[in-house]
Amino acid sequence: MKKLLVLLFIGLFALTIDASAQTNTTIALDTVAAKDYVGKYKMKDAPFEEVIVTLQNGKLMGEAVGQGSADLLPTKEANVFEVDGYDGKIEFVRNENKVVVKVKLSLQGTTIEGDKQP
């Protein structure tokens, strides 16, 4: 009986760890690939003129000039990041040569675009 209780306890503990591991998955940032996103993006029809994307201490950061900055967190979808703290997404658009040429920023149901500056 004692062995059965121990096995039951171990089984429940293993299930708890497995469930928490599945809900706390963090996607690692590929800092080499993230360098493609770094730059200034001239925004169209936006309340701010540009978005500046930088790589700082292994984190991708986005700054809407005059509006504030946020961590850009990787998602499972290629070239798409969550805008931490703003409930938004930012997608980096590549051309046929796989070069990042623009950005699409979606916040509060609105999507605005910006072209990457040389």
C-alpha positions in Angstrom: 0.0 0.0 0.0 2.8 2.3 0.9 4.5 1.7 -2.5 1.2 2.4 -4.3 0.9 5.8 -2.5 4.5 6.7 -3.4 4.0 5.8 -7.1 0.7 7.7 -7.2 2.4 10.8 -5.6 5.3 10.5 -8.1 2.9 10.2 -11.0 0.9 13.3 -9.9 4.1 15.3 -9.4 5.3 14.3 -12.9 2.0 15.4 -14.5 2.2 18.7 -12.7 5.7 19.4 -13.9 4.7 18.4 -17.5 1.7 20.7 -17.4 3.6 23.7 -16.1 6.4 23.1 -18.7 3.8 23.2 -21.5 2.3 26.5 -20.3 5.6 28.3 -19.6 7.2 27.7 -23.0 9.5 30.5 -24.0 10.8 30.7 -27.5 14.5 31.7 -27.7 15.6 34.6 -29.9 18.0 33.7 -32.6 20.3 36.7 -32.2 22.1 36.1 -35.4 18.9 36.1 -37.4 17.5 39.0 -35.4 20.2 41.3 -36.9 18.1 41.3 -40.1 15.4 43.2 -38.2 17.6 45.9 -36.7 17.1 49.3 -38.3 14.8 52.3 -38.7 11.4 52.0 -40.3 9.6 55.1 -41.6 5.9 54.6 -40.7 2.9 55.5 -42.9 -0.2 57.1 -41.4 0.9 56.6 -37.8 0.9 58.8 -34.7 4.7 58.4 -34.7 7.2 59.0 -37.5 9.4 55.9 -37.1 10.0 52.7 -35.3 13.6 51.9 -34.3 14.5 48.2 -33.8 17.7 47.4 -31.9 19.4 44.3 -30.4 20.4 45.0 -26.8 21.8 42.4 -24.4 20.5 39.5 -26.5 16.9 41.0 -26.7 15.2 42.6 -29.7 13.7 46.0 -28.7 11.3 48.2 -30.6 10.9 51.9 -30.0 8.1 54.0 -31.5 9.8 57.3 -31.5 8.1 59.6 -28.9 5.8 56.8 -27.7 8.0 54.4 -25.8 9.8 51.2 -26.3 9.1 47.5 -25.6 10.7 44.1 -25.8 9.9 42.2 -29.0 9.3 38.6 -28.0 9.6 35.8 -30.6 6.6 33.7 -31.5 6.3 30.3 -33.2 5.6 32.2 -36.5 8.7 33.2 -38.5 9.3 37.0 -38.6 6.5 37.7 -36.1 7.1 39.1 -32.6 4.8 40.0 -29.7 5.1 43.6 -28.5 5.6 43.0 -24.8 3.2 45.1 -22.6 1.2 46.5 -25.5 -0.9 43.5 -26.6 0.3 43.8 -30.2 2.4 42.1 -32.8 5.0 43.2 -35.2 5.8 41.4 -38.4 8.9 41.9 -40.4 8.2 41.5 -44.2 10.9 40.1 -46.5 11.2 40.6 -50.2 11.9 37.8 -52.8 15.6 37.9 -51.8 14.8 37.2 -48.1 15.8 40.8 -47.1 13.7 42.6 -44.5 12.1 45.6 -46.3 9.2 46.6 -44.2 7.3 46.2 -40.9 3.6 45.7 -40.1 2.7 46.8 -36.6 -0.7 45.6 -35.2 -2.0 47.3 -32.1 -5.5 47.6 -30.7 -7.1 46.3 -33.9 -5.1 48.6 -36.2 -2.3 47.7 -38.5 0.2 50.2 -39.7 3.2 49.7 -42.0 6.6 51.2 -42.3 9.4 50.8 -44.8 12.9 50.0 -43.7 15.3 52.8 -44.2 18.7 52.2 -45.9 
